[in-house]
């Protein structure tokens, strides 16, 4: 019998075609993507969930943000159903996280968009536009709301300026209410602090 010669490149090609095992996925999620061991375990417990996560990651490269949405929001919603039964795929979740990361959406508005995605599917940006959920980042619009809040709550402004800074949270909340929760919270806080100066 002739000696059997195995070509190394053929072995590598065959190995690359094998599906990644859960343990290897977990290792990659922790070592390469920087996820916690807990998140990696949750994401690799079900092959459909891992596939969904990777679709989202291919759409928007924020492993931690996407892992949080999958672990905390998605899995709570699907409960006994399969992720593959949803009316949207992982890429849509990646698009949603991208809208949060580029400040188009606040986290609370993103939860509203996500609820709509669960209920009826659809592209996140289409839901944002349909429901008017785009975050306000225009300083002049936010300043206008701040001016109205300060005029309405002159007593609280006086309290703040007398040194009781605990009312600041109340005033920020009022600005958020005045903008229907659409003002960028960091920008609103900074502008309010400036006005109270």
VMD Tcl script that draws the C-alpha trace (Angstrom):
set ca {
  {0.00 0.00 0.00}
  {1.31 3.46 -0.83}
  {1.89 5.91 2.00}
  {-1.07 8.19 2.53}
  {-0.05 11.81 2.09}
  {-2.35 14.42 3.61}
  {-1.99 17.89 2.21}
  {-1.84 20.46 5.12}
  {-3.77 23.06 3.10}
  {-6.59 20.54 2.60}
  {-6.76 19.95 6.37}
  {-6.96 23.72 7.03}
  {-9.66 24.12 4.39}
  {-11.72 21.33 5.94}
  {-11.27 22.79 9.43}
  {-12.45 26.22 8.27}
  {-15.66 24.67 6.93}
  {-16.56 23.12 10.30}
  {-19.05 25.08 12.41}
  {-17.60 26.88 15.42}
  {-18.33 24.94 18.61}
  {-20.01 26.74 21.55}
  {-16.86 26.58 23.70}
  {-14.82 28.18 20.92}
  {-17.50 30.85 20.45}
  {-17.49 31.61 24.18}
  {-13.70 31.92 24.15}
  {-13.83 34.25 21.12}
  {-16.59 36.40 22.64}
  {-14.55 36.91 25.81}
  {-11.02 37.11 24.39}
  {-11.64 38.87 21.07}
  {-14.88 40.82 21.61}
  {-14.23 41.72 25.26}
  {-17.53 40.40 26.63}
  {-17.93 39.08 30.16}
  {-17.91 35.32 30.65}
  {-21.55 35.57 31.73}
  {-22.63 37.38 28.53}
  {-20.64 34.95 26.40}
  {-22.37 32.01 28.11}
  {-25.85 33.54 27.62}
  {-25.16 34.29 23.95}
  {-23.84 30.81 23.15}
  {-26.43 28.79 25.06}
  {-28.64 28.68 21.96}
  {-27.21 28.56 18.43}
  {-30.04 30.79 17.10}
  {-29.22 33.46 19.69}
  {-25.50 33.33 18.80}
  {-26.37 33.64 15.10}
  {-28.72 36.59 15.84}
  {-25.97 38.30 17.89}
  {-23.45 37.85 15.08}
  {-25.90 39.26 12.50}
  {-26.30 42.33 14.73}
  {-22.54 42.62 15.15}
  {-22.03 42.43 11.37}
  {-24.40 45.41 11.04}
  {-22.88 47.50 13.86}
  {-19.59 46.66 15.61}
  {-20.51 47.31 19.24}
  {-20.25 43.88 20.94}
  {-21.04 45.09 24.48}
  {-23.99 47.25 23.47}
  {-25.51 44.51 21.34}
  {-24.86 41.83 23.97}
  {-26.72 43.98 26.53}
  {-29.73 44.33 24.23}
  {-29.79 40.62 23.44}
  {-29.37 39.54 27.08}
  {-31.58 42.11 28.77}
  {-34.28 43.02 26.25}
  {-34.49 40.39 23.51}
  {-34.34 37.24 25.64}
  {-36.88 38.67 28.08}
  {-39.27 39.31 25.18}
  {-38.92 35.98 23.39}
  {-39.20 33.84 26.55}
  {-40.36 30.43 25.29}
  {-40.29 31.33 21.58}
  {-37.32 30.97 19.28}
  {-35.35 34.03 18.19}
  {-35.74 32.82 14.60}
  {-39.54 33.32 14.91}
  {-39.18 37.10 15.34}
  {-40.35 39.38 12.55}
  {-36.89 41.01 12.38}
  {-33.34 39.69 12.29}
  {-30.11 40.48 14.09}
  {-29.14 43.13 11.55}
  {-32.22 45.14 12.59}
  {-31.10 45.01 16.23}
  {-27.62 46.11 15.14}
  {-29.25 49.05 13.32}
  {-31.14 49.96 16.50}
  {-27.95 49.97 18.60}
  {-26.27 52.11 15.89}
  {-29.07 54.69 16.30}
  {-28.37 54.85 20.04}
  {-24.62 55.11 19.52}
  {-24.90 57.97 17.02}
  {-27.30 59.85 19.37}
  {-30.27 59.59 17.00}
  {-32.15 57.84 19.82}
  {-32.10 58.00 23.59}
  {-32.11 54.65 25.40}
  {-35.72 55.13 26.50}
  {-36.84 55.97 22.95}
  {-34.90 52.93 21.71}
  {-36.99 50.74 24.03}
  {-40.13 52.17 22.42}
  {-38.73 51.36 18.95}
  {-37.76 47.87 20.13}
  {-41.28 47.23 21.45}
  {-42.65 48.17 18.03}
  {-40.13 45.87 16.34}
  {-41.26 42.99 18.56}
  {-44.93 43.75 17.95}
  {-44.92 44.34 14.21}
  {-41.37 44.20 12.84}
  {-40.02 46.97 10.64}
  {-36.78 48.86 10.22}
  {-35.75 50.83 13.32}
  {-35.22 54.11 11.45}
  {-38.68 53.83 9.85}
  {-40.23 53.42 13.32}
  {-38.21 56.37 14.63}
  {-39.53 58.60 11.85}
  {-43.12 57.28 12.04}
  {-43.37 57.97 15.78}
  {-41.24 61.15 15.88}
  {-38.71 59.64 18.29}
  {-35.54 61.23 16.89}
  {-33.51 62.70 19.76}
  {-33.26 66.49 19.92}
  {-29.66 67.64 19.66}
  {-30.26 71.19 18.49}
  {-29.03 73.46 21.32}
  {-31.40 76.32 20.48}
  {-34.48 74.05 20.65}
  {-33.36 72.63 23.99}
  {-32.50 76.11 25.32}
  {-36.00 77.28 24.44}
  {-37.46 74.41 26.53}
  {-35.04 75.24 29.37}
  {-36.13 78.89 29.36}
  {-39.77 77.83 29.66}
  {-38.97 75.44 32.54}
  {-36.93 78.07 34.41}
  {-39.73 80.63 34.04}
  {-42.34 78.13 35.28}
  {-40.23 77.04 38.27}
  {-38.64 80.29 39.49}
  {-38.91 79.06 43.10}
  {-36.82 75.96 42.32}
  {-34.28 78.07 40.43}
  {-33.92 80.30 43.53}
  {-33.50 77.20 45.70}
  {-30.76 75.91 43.39}
  {-28.96 79.24 43.37}
  {-29.16 79.32 47.20}
  {-26.99 76.19 47.20}
  {-29.52 73.35 47.18}
  {-28.24 71.53 44.09}
  {-30.59 68.56 44.65}
  {-33.31 70.39 42.68}
  {-31.14 70.15 39.56}
  {-32.47 66.63 38.87}
  {-36.03 67.93 39.10}
  {-35.27 70.69 36.59}
  {-33.62 68.26 34.17}
  {-36.72 66.07 34.44}
  {-38.92 69.04 33.61}
  {-36.80 69.85 30.54}
  {-37.13 66.22 29.42}
  {-40.92 66.43 29.94}
  {-41.08 69.70 27.99}
  {-39.37 68.01 25.03}
  {-41.45 64.80 25.32}
  {-38.33 62.95 26.45}
  {-36.57 63.70 23.17}
  {-33.83 66.08 24.38}
  {-30.36 64.59 24.53}
  {-30.00 64.23 28.33}
  {-26.28 65.11 28.46}
  {-26.74 68.19 26.31}
  {-29.86 69.24 28.23}
  {-27.98 68.92 31.56}
  {-25.00 70.90 30.28}
  {-27.16 73.69 28.85}
  {-29.30 73.84 31.99}
  {-26.21 74.06 34.20}
  {-24.93 76.89 31.98}
  {-28.23 78.79 32.27}
  {-28.32 78.36 36.04}
  {-24.65 79.46 36.14}
}
mol new
graphics top color blue
foreach p $ca { graphics top sphere $p radius 0.5 }
foreach p [lrange $ca 0 end-1] q [lrange $ca 1 end] { graphics top cylinder $p $q radius 0.2 }
display resetview
